[in-house]
Amino acid sequence: MKKIVRSASAVMLAGALVLAGCSGGSSGNGNGYVGKAEQDTNFNKEGLPIVKEPVTLKVVAPKAALAPNFSEMEIFKKLEKETNVKIDWENIPDTDYVEKKNLLVASDTLPDAFYAAGFTDYDLVTYGKDGTILPLEDLIDKYAPNLKKLLEKRPDIKAAITAPDGHIYGLPTFEENEIGTNPFFHAINTKWLDKLGLKFPETLDEYTDALVAFKNQDPNENGKPDEIPLSFMHMQWCMDIGGLFGAFGLPDNLEHRIVRDGKVIFTAVQPEYKEALKYFNEKWYKQGLIDPESFTQDAPQYLAKGKTSDETLGSFVWWEIEEVVGADRGKDYALVPPLKGPGGKQGIGRANGGGPARGSFVITKADKYPEITMRWIDQQYEPYMAAQIHWGPIDVVYKKDASGKLVNLPLPEGVSAGEFRQKVAPGAGAPGVITKDDFGKIVDMEPRAKQRKVDLEKFYEPYMEKENYPGIFFLPEELDTINRIEPELIKFVNTQRGKFIVDGNIDAEWDNYVKTLDKMGLKELMEVYQKGLDRYNQNIK
Ligand code: CA
């Protein structure tokens, strides 16, 4: 944008600067960023505090169910003390956040910044282009030494967050711990298997037999048919049965989009997908093995099922067993490696993306102090601070060992790591980058993440798809196509997926289903994804 303005019209540029001056706002001028704070004697360009007299910024952020308002979190109290920047947090429950964020932008009711912002590429490009959010590269250059250092050291991260127009509109969040390759950890109740004299299932049919036994043989011995053979959360991250489709030769994922030999495949129209749905309907749903609430429940409802006073959960999908069933009951469950399907196939998908996410922090045009805001957020790109933002503060979650590494303190009694993290840290989507190098040197991996890595290597990696769809930053016209077609199309696919599993009628309705997808633009959508992937693969070489 800056370049266009400079070459197109010097008059326009001068006008913009005058306007910015009058309104007390700020604007890039091509020679670096000059805003109100820059000329303010209250502002320290380096060192701490950032401002001599407190300045308040209004920041909107999603929060997890168990999290307090961020103003009550120790880590932010500490930051406020050190920087003199006070944050007026508006915390929105994470389940409502996307809708609320879109509403705030659409109605021009902007905070100074969005934090853990979850801005999509489309958001970044659209709102960057229309001026709703600011280009950040000049601000990074002048006021973000930690982030600047990181981007110099890791040009791949800089490339990943740079929009096709050359601007950086959103800051990264990244935990480079390489544990997100398969989100679908599938667990079964081994205490019940032992009690009922069943072997640990290796095939899908053996697994089905175990679910039938769970349902009919009262393994919790309370005389009531209260066992839930299998519960999950349909099409939700780390809680869906997408991994089990691999038993039919083609694993599914949340985008229904996988890559084999450089070719993009839309799973939800393939014969393997259809076979899987028929199996799940005929063998599972019709026999009452699937918890009907799997299609409607939210996470708290789902997690509560693991903690009923009599053990009732036979099998579930979640990335950590203890978070579902509690620390004591965890020993009753074990992970199930990919099961062999009726045709002998065995496999698991690889989650798409996996690099840094780039919309984690944006500064809006409403912000009178972009320099102060950038200096404030840059504190969180210092590796020790990034770790505390992501997992929790020193003295609460960590202590520094002799080598200066943050190591985990024991958890409070009876609290799972996942629950505790929600209470003390903004968590995974928050700004901050913890690189592969930082793990082990700056910060120890969470015990459960370490465990997860071990489990991934042991149970899933040998059967995993080799390729995935990388986190490509698309051209604006490509995003237009994706945004025009994909949301409705995926919604339709997901609704149908649920209906097929619950109601069956798959053979009868299949052709119509596929035709509808063609009409919705599936071919055009896949062409964009293929083109993006081809370009990406060429750039890597
Ligand atoms: Ca029972």
Residues whose N, C-alpha, C, O or C-beta is under 5 A from the ligand:
A	BS01	CA	D218 N220 E221 N222 G223 K224 P225 D226 E227
